[in-house]
Amino acid sequence: MNFQNARRIFTDVSLSVEQVVAEALALPSEARALLADRLVESLDPAEEGYIRKLWIAEAHRRRDDVRNGRVKTVPRDEALARVQRAIAK
């Protein structure tokens, strides 16, 4: 299903895609993350293998970036502090 097909489906119901997005973006960070997980889980199982391959490729790219010095790592305590500050906003 492409975006245009999804838009047609949503025009037949009470909420538009834009309204759903606006409502979702108004949720707290943790709720948005849960929603994102559930949406990904709801994708066509045939696409699951493709999505898994994309994530594996991304993980390898990130690993290689760290190994080759293109990305500097952050100590765990500092990373957690950054996340906590971001969530608190």
Backbone hydrogen bonds, N-H to C=O, Kabsch-Sander energy under -0.5 kcal/mol:
donor,donor_aa,acceptor,acceptor_aa,energy
6,A,2,N,-2.3
7,R,3,F,-2.7
8,R,4,Q,-2.2
9,I,5,N,-2.1
10,F,6,A,-2.6
11,T,7,R,-1.7
12,D,8,R,-0.7
12,D,9,I,-1.1
13,V,10,F,-1.1
20,V,16,S,-2.4
21,V,17,V,-2.8
22,A,18,E,-2.5
23,E,19,Q,-2.5
24,A,20,V,-2.7
25,L,21,V,-2.9
26,A,22,A,-1.0
27,L,24,A,-1.4
32,R,28,P,-2.3
33,A,29,S,-2.4
34,L,30,E,-2.1
35,L,31,A,-2.6
36,A,32,R,-2.7
37,D,33,A,-2.3
38,R,34,L,-2.4
39,L,35,L,-2.5
40,V,36,A,-2.5
41,E,37,D,-2.5
42,S,38,R,-1.3
43,L,40,V,-1.5
47,E,44,D,-2.0
48,E,44,D,-0.8
48,E,45,P,-0.6
49,G,45,P,-0.7
51,I,47,E,-2.7
52,R,48,E,-2.8
53,K,49,G,-2.2
54,L,50,Y,-2.0
55,W,51,I,-2.3
56,I,52,R,-2.4
57,A,53,K,-2.5
58,E,54,L,-2.3
59,A,55,W,-2.7
60,H,56,I,-2.4
61,R,57,A,-2.3
62,R,58,E,-2.6
63,R,59,A,-2.5
64,D,60,H,-2.7
65,D,61,R,-2.3
66,V,62,R,-2.0
67,R,63,R,-2.7
68,N,64,D,-2.5
69,G,66,V,-1.3
70,R,65,D,-1.8
71,V,65,D,-1.6
79,A,75,P,-2.6
80,L,76,R,-2.8
81,A,77,D,-2.0
82,R,78,E,-2.3
83,V,79,A,-2.2
84,Q,80,L,-2.7
85,R,81,A,-2.3
86,A,82,R,-2.3
87,I,83,V,-2.6
88,A,84,Q,-1.9
89,K,85,R,-0.7
89,K,86,A,-0.6
